[in-house]
Amino acid sequence: MTIGRPFQLHLGHGEVLPGLHLPGGPLVVVDDPEFGLASQADTVEDLLAGYGHGHITWLDGGDENGPTP
């Protein structure tokens, strides 16, 4: 059972945050794992806009449309 698609959010200043795109739901980014703080957005575009237009690396090798077959 898959709980979502893991990704990394690369911010403009070099920080990399872990994230997960939940099936049929939001994208969640862990902002501060020490304190358990996270943010979510409904779309990739909204997520990127909220973080200053960084970029996402999908850990399954695909793009925002899904994993590479």
N, C-alpha and C positions, 0 to 999 in steps of 0.2 A: 504494500500500500504506500503510495506516494503522498506526502503531505504538502508538496509544492515544489516549485523550481528554484533552486538556490542560485544566487547571483552575488556579484560584488559591485558596489557602487563606488566608482573612482571620482573623488572630488577634485576640483581644480587646483587645490593647494597640496595635493599628493596623498591625502588620507584615503584609505580604502575601508568601506563599511560593509559588513555582511548583510545579506538580505534574503528574503524568500517571497516568491510570488505564489500566493495561495490559490488553489484551483477555483476558478470562477469568482475570485474575490480580489482583495487589495494586494498591493506590494508592501511588504513590511521591511523596514531597515532598522538594524540595531545601532542606535546612536551611541550608547554608553553601556557596554555589557556589565561593567562593574556595578552600576546602579539599576540595571534592567530597564533603561530608557529606550524606547523605540518610537518610530514614526511610521505612518502609513499613507498611501496614496492610492487612488482608484485606477490610475493609468500610469504607464511609463513616462509619458510626457509631463504629467503633474508631478511625479516624483523628481524628475530631472529639473523641472522649473523650481521646485522647492529647495533644491540643493545647489543652485547656481549653475545649472546646465553641465553637470559632470557627464560621465558615461557609464554604461553598464556592461559588465562582462558576465555572460550567462555561463555557469559552471558545467552545464550539460553540452556545451559546444554549439548551441543553437542561437537564435536571435529572439526578438520579442514575440515572434509568431509561433515559436515552439522549438523543440530540440531538433538537432540535425538527425535525419533518418540514418 
